[in-house]
Each structure stands twice: as structure tokens, then as C-alpha cells.
Amino acid sequence: MFRGLNRVVRKEGALRRLFSSSARRLNGEVSCHDVVIIGGGPAGLTLASALKNSSLMGDMKVALVEGGSLSQIRGWELPDDRFENRVSSITPKSKKFLSNIGAWDHIAMERVKDYDKMVVWDGCSDARIQFDPFLLGENEEIAFMTENFNLQQALLKRLDELHEQKSGVALFENTRVTNITREDVSGVPGTWPVIELDNGDKLGARLLVGADGANSPVRKFSGIQSRGWSYNRNGLVATVQLEWEDFRSVAWQRFLVTGPLAMLPLPNGYASLVWSTTPERAQHLKSLDPADFCAMVNAGFRLSPVELDYLHDLTEGVEEEVEWRLENTRIEDEDNTVPLRVVDVQENTRAGFPLKMSHADTYVAERIALVGDAAHTTHPLAGQGMNMGQSDVANLVNALETATKRGLDIGSLLALEPYWKDSYFNNHAKLGVVDKLHKIYSTDFEPLVQLRAYGLNMVNNLDWVKSQLMRQASNH
């Protein structure tokens, strides 16, 4: 009898996996869903987890479409001396939301490094502002550094866990959207978006969510305009090894005329480097051999802008030239004013991407919502991109839960507009601040250099102002 019962249980589990996995194929028929999410990045996976975690919406039929391999992320594993170059700064507010939906419990914490101190300074004047731990109180972190794959893997594990408790999410991986229409088809109301996939499947959506990046097909389908501009800068990222493991938890950032240079802590004596600079200099830095590249990073935090201009023109002998200059450069209290020296860069982690600011006119249309980069992109100097996306998801889920309580159609503008209200103006303010900071520090015009140095030094002497700035940056 028990063997028969076990066979029934195994058969039921197999059926549930079939109907919640990318293995399911609809053979061209339209399948109706309450929510279809396009994009399996952190924002899309967080939204899927939050919906299934919700006591009000956990039984809704949800599908997620991702053009890449989610299976590869499920099986992602690296040794403790190797780190991905796609790393994000997670604020305490984002961490709390991820904890509330049960995802943070699945994070590989040995690959997470928190920091409770920031040092930011002007490359032209050397004026600086230092955010110390006591400004937020005991045991208060500014942010947590983690690889994006670590977060995505944790979210997938949470979805698996929720699948065992409730109905699962229909995952379509390695699958691209070929077309989105609104049409009358059998079983699908004419106002619903119909998403056509490259495997021949069609998904009808009561609510279609674009978590599909800056070039969002969902946004283009909706007709929502996105406005912004290119900074004519590239963000160069790399994973670097420090000369020894730093016992401190500090994020460092130096503003250069060509863009800020930031070093953010990772576990085991490693750090994530983000160098915003001109496309030509980014390409030059990528082309250098590892020793010369590390020398340029050390120079970037220590030498004058004039010296850096000269060094960027060198194609050989960079390490020797930098070492000679560092030996003849006096740095006051070097242990506390600049980061530890970089001694190596991990292979295949140097990569660049163009920087731009963009903001959609609205985040919602009839049966459409945009989250994350589909709604806004920003300069990485404040490390807010990931957190703005997480905030979008939290606000959208809150709006949908409220609509569900009131018996509203979750795809209606009446249900979606509170999400836009809660997210848009906060994001707009952050985008504006980051944009202004970039512009203010992108010049060596002497009167402006003196003015910003005066302002930075004045703020550095006002602990209550710094504590408020830290709370804004960390979303406390």
C-alpha cells in the first residue's frame, strides 16, 4: 500500500514540476496567465518570488520568460578565491525586502561582504568626506556587496521552495520574445497582451511586466517614452586582489574629471573595481597586461590628474613608471586615506559598458508595468541601480496586493497607478542627484573646484548632515 502511495506522490510531484518548468510546451496554443514577467534578472526573479510568497497572490498563475539560461545560474558555483565582475551593492532596505519574501535565507553569505564606512574625495582638490560607522549607530551597515549571480541563484532557490508549498511559476528559459500584440484569440480578452515566443508558444497576460532591461521590448510595445542621454563614458569593471585581506569594511571612491573610480570590498582580500572613464581610456585599460593594469588602479587612487593623463598615454613600461612616481609621492596617512594596493586582477573580469541616464515617462499603461532598468537607468557612482529596481518590485507588489484586497483587476490602471506614484518621484529625485554629481565633478574649472571643495569640507564637519546622507544612501 505504501509503495503505491509513494508512486502517486512521485507522479503528482512530477506533474507539478512539468507544469512549472521550461520543459512545458504549449504547441502554439495561447495560455492565459495572471502575470507574465519578461526578464529573469534580479528584478524579474524578485517579482516572481514576491508574488508567489504573497498570502494574497500566491495562487495566481505567473510566468517568467528569460532569454538566457536559468539552469546555468542554478548550478553556478565558484571557489572562494574567484568572484564575478557583475556585483551589486544591496542596501539594508533591499535586504529586508529580500528577507521578507524568504530569498535572503538562500544567499551564500560567505560570498557577501558588508561595509559600514565610505571615503569619498575630489581628485582635483583632495577635499574629502568620510562616513564613519558611528553615524548610523552600532551594527548598522551601509550596504552588502554580492555578486548578481549569488542573488539570482538565491531567488531561484526560493522559487523552488515556494513551488513545494504552492503552485509554481512557469519558467521559460533560453526563450526570446518575438512579438507582443493585443488581439482577440480564443480564451483571451482582446485587451490582454499576447506574448509570442520563439519556441512557438503564446502567453496571454492579465498583467505584463517588463523587467527586460534598458532596451525593453515591453516598454516599446506599450508606447511609453523613455528620455535621457549618454554620458559619453564607459564603466570599466574588474575583480581585483588586494595586497592582503583588509580587516576594515570600507567603500572607496575618488572623483576624477573623466569619472569616478570606486573600489568596493569583497570577501577574502578581493574587491570589485568600477572605473568610469572615457571610452578610449576604458579600452586602453582593458588592453593593458595585468601588472600594468594594477599599477594604473593604484595610480588612480594616489596620483594627480596631470600624472594620470600622462600615464594613460603610455603603452608599455606603465608599472615601472607608476612605481617610480609613487616612491616620490608623499601620501599623508596612507593607511587611512587610500585603499590597499591592488596586486592582481582576475582573468576575464575586465569588461566595459556605456553609461547613460534614462527615465520612462511613466511606469504603467493598461495591463503593463515596468520595473528596474526597463523604467530607469543611472550612473553607477551612487550604487543605486539594483536598489531602485528592488524598490520598484516592492512597490508594485504592494499595489497589486491592495488591488486584490479591493477586488480590482490587477491589470487596470486603477490598480497600477499607486505603484507609479510610489516609485516614480523617488526614483526621479535620485536620478537627478546622481546626474548633478556627475556633472559637478566632471570639470577642473578652478572656481568650481574651489566651490565644491568648500562644500565637501563643510559637510564633512557636520555629522548630522552626514548621517542623513548615509541614511538616504543606505535606505535606512
Steps between C-alpha positions, in 0.01 A plus 500: 500500500774746597694425182187583300450822695863600439451446125195729507692769691796475262268517202325811639839665569614424146184656358548813710858534378385454143244779522741743670812444291641613172447145373130569454408574137168644393529410129383839379190521721440810710543442874339759730694632801427756768854641477763450230847634586751559220855485633669260743746745652488601868189721456301237308591213732431713808156586367420135425612399851309783667177415315516131588599586859197727542213363708262688270651418161688176553245299303509728196623352175841656433742450210854629459681517165879526488718502189800349680560187704348486846632144536852638476426739786349215707826307465727802540789439736843657537791437740542751783787673319302572183231766462277615217543853367124573509465605861236714668468699819189388692368753752349394835154591368544269199641229724196529729263461205694197371486355853126561523436298183730222622777545242783635716509172696634333183783748439850349523610730784864397470500689170344817650698788648331783686652843548428762764734780392542710186783732398432733206735768372561748221788409271572865420495659847536194726207629705323202649204377695517199730195305612586313819307211660397694812287734285239226452535338840637165611477202268354704214638424156488738205468218246585138415713414198396184317530354154186526289513125435498436875179701531339342193588150620347576841181623335477185288545287813220694665276438197577129528412511868174682431422247228491230764247704700283654227457493125825575320608765253506396135863567405591540133879519482717528189186645344461838330199719437437536126184711510250659737148582382151569630264278310181302533596137525315206645479530876691830521321838536591745223654751741753251635857499362589179316871414512636286218815301577763364265405142596153558354319546832259787565430640846199717580559739790254671730809703600822513298809615693811623321809411704687470172771763521575841355393402146175353629276346230211528747552875532514538122180300461324714761589822319649648818776749416837490676713813508863554594850533365834329469783613727755412231667292769558130550489312827799267524450220754750246629560269794832583666710345775635721777846468652340346807155447645373828638359474853298816432171517308543811288372617162740740325418746224715769338339747260720565197412741219445207264275323753508341847725208595349271764627196691242297689589219743452130432589209731844340539713798397328576169317808377270608221635786290277741307689763299284746307704664227506587131443216252858541370654475846276208594618312191862586581464372858346176375791447261775534761671190638396415859804658669463827311124505563549455875758778496250731330236422763745581780594820318133590454452520877833672575642717222396840370269543198791640296709190569206274416455679166864421420476138615191434285711576192760234584475166323796331670705534817195617693575304817856636527386857434224480762730347762757774446235768541348338809843480662530876450146588607428574866157377608404611848363221721487261204358216709179696558469732200529261205406132447747215521713449192379268227738215418304299242193505279301183443507366148205583274339737751588826325195618306348829395152636438369842388353728764178691452211647690146420388157523656167383364218756494288260701540147634149383420251468216187290464611145599868606492752573776873573474757428771877541532707601198193482276375807689827681583878481465755703693871566539652240739677760717243467782444124467122546488399319179430159655329651805270720292390183318437318829298797625296492177413136562404561864274790401343307212422199720351730763276663235389161366424370850290810570315455170437132579356589842264747333394258229656705218633365173877492559566606141288814517649848529298547818698213654839598352516877545577484877820311404601779261424762768708320764802437277528767233570817699746332739690358205486831314658679795781241527568512127523878519743502792728244335493689170588830670785340695644360179486840331638696796806275523561470126694825478829641623381863463680653797218714649267199497773276645543746790125527552440124511806455727355757743164323496652156551719614791208680663272193480782280631493703823124459549432153639121542500502586129725203425276266697201611292696453178602151613141411582390615157781305328430183703119542502489463880 
